Structures are given as structure tokens and as C-alpha cells.
């Protein structure tokens, strides 16, 4: 798919490639978080007349592909964008596993890779190997620490004990988070009395939730991806899971999560968050709705848009389409984004939300790093 203003000569365009799932197991997340923000950004840039590259206004031509939630397919398509379509830049992939698996191909062609939907403790190792790779969403440890802090606070308040029920999706994202959680939870004296892993795309999560309920733990933690975040919530409602702390990860912040379950998910905790009272976030969400016809999620949507703002400002600031020069500009400068002023130290941005919570129909940030607007955590009290 190409987005061009009528009459613009090919020499006056910047070719941007985008590869992410439109089908397959991760499509549900990508079509909420990734694709609408690419559409929004391209639309807005072209409506402004394009990007000023060294005094020349250049509009964006978008070339997009569906990787079908297949890393091998993604790598083939990235090769095609680089060698056949000859794009100037490529939007980073969707998902932790995909960013890690495809970093070599992006590095080979020198594309600056501003990874949004990727959480890992291997950032130092990866960015040393691939100096074109940048991380914006935080580390595995930071996300687990946010949850751990909540557990410690609630135990001190007497609302939970030491027992925790924990489950995880068996991919790079879920496995790394669960491994780190076992360490940090144990260090704080918590006992994981139920610890279960399940494959991505598992159609029936009722056995998982039944096991969590039987454990008797008052805290339930799921390092989950979109399909299973929904499935686990459905089973928690069916089983009437009696916990005071309920956390699931990716997709908990999606508007559809509230749309499907309504008030039943009030006080459910999840990955990420936003400060919905921030005027910049409010303006972004309004534009997202108006231009794409879709509601932004309350976490990675704004981060995805911010990453595209960084790429835009780096191209304009560097005044060139040379990828090495643009990459160095990202390393050396700060950027005015919807997420605030962002900059990278050793290719890592230390501004992000780690935990949010549904509170009366809005998913608000409760834990984060260098963010403002965090609210107090509320206890889960039934599924009505």
C-alpha cells in the first residue's frame, strides 16, 4: 500500500517500509497498536506538506506488508524492502521476539530501528551488537519491579499474603518476564504457589485459571499477550477468581478489553499505562480517533507514535536520508514527543510506564519511570 499526494514526483518522496502482523497470533495487538499509528503519522506528515530534508519538502510513500506473525516471513519481507523496494527507512517490528529475531537484518542494511513493542534485559548486549537499535518501552526488570512494588505494598497493607499465582505465555516475552519475576518475587519473600506456562494462541485457558483459583493465592499475575489476556479475563470472570490483585500484561490496556468486559474489569492491572490528563496525550488521542477511526490503546499506541516522531525529527534535523547520519542524530539528540522530551542513553530511553490499572472506564498509569500523573492502586473486588 502506498500513500502519496497526487502529482508528487518519485524523487520527492521518502519511502518508508512497515512490516507487522495483519494475520496470525499477534495480529490482534498489531492492528490496535502498530498499524493505526503508522497511518496517523503518515497522514499528518503528508497533510503538512511532507518533511523538510535539507530544504526540500518530501512526502512519505508507505510500503506495508503483513508478516503473518512469522519471523521468517518478516525477515524475507525486510530483505525485499531493502533490496527491491529500496525504502529509505523501516518502522521497527511489533513484539519483543520479532524485534530480537529481526535485528540482524535491520542491522545489515543500517536501518535505525526504534523498537517500541519490545521489553528485554538484553538491551546492552543487543545494542552493542546492533548500534542502530533503540529501545523505548523499558526493561524486563523494570516491568517486573513495577508489579513487585505493588505486591509489596499490598502485602504491607494486609490485603494479600505471600502467595502468588503466576502464569506466562511461552514466547520470548513471557518466558523472560516469568524468569525475572521468579527471582524478584522470591527476593521479596513471595511464594509462587502456582506457576504455569502455556503456548501462544492456546484456545482454552480454563485449566490455567482453574489451577490459579485452586491455589488460593490472593494475587494473580499473567505475563500474557493479546489473545490470552482476553482469554484469561474471560475465565477469571467465569471462575469468579477471588483475588485482590489481578494483573495481565499486553492488551489489558486495549479499549476493546473494556469494551468486551465493561465494569467487570474495573481495578484490573496491566502492562503500561498513560497519563490521560496530559493535554498532549489528549490531543494525540483525539487525532488518532479522527484520522484512523479507531481508539488508541492506553499504552504502546502513544509510544509507537512517539517513535515515529523521533524518526521524523531525526530526518529533518540531520537534513539527509543517509541512514548512518540519521542513526547518529538519534543517539545525540533529544526529541519533543507525545510522551514528553525523550532521549537515548546507550540507545535506551528511560521514560516509560510499566503498570497501569482500569479505574472507572479509563486505564491509568500507576507505576513508571520518569513519568508524571501516576495514580494510587485500587484493590480488585469481584467481577461484577
Secondary structure, DSSP 8 states (H G I E B T S, - for coil): -----TT--GGGEEEEEEEE-SSSTTHHHHHHHTHHHHHHHHHHHHHTT-EEETTEEEEEEEEEEE-TT-HHHHHHHHHHHHHTS--SEEE--SSHHHHHHHHHHHHHHT--EEESS---S-HHHHHHH-TTEEE-S--HHHHHHHHHHHHHHHHHTTSS-SEEEEEEESSHHHHHHHHHHHHHHHHTT-EEEEEEEE-TT-S--HHHHHHHHHHT-SEEEEE--HHHHHHHHHHHHHHT---SEEEE-TTTTSHHHHHHHGGGGTT-EEE----TTSHHHHHHHHHHHHHHSS---SSHHHHHHHHHHHHHHHHHHHTS--HHHHHHHHHH-EEEETTEEEE-BTTB---EEEEEEEETTEEEEEEEES-S------------
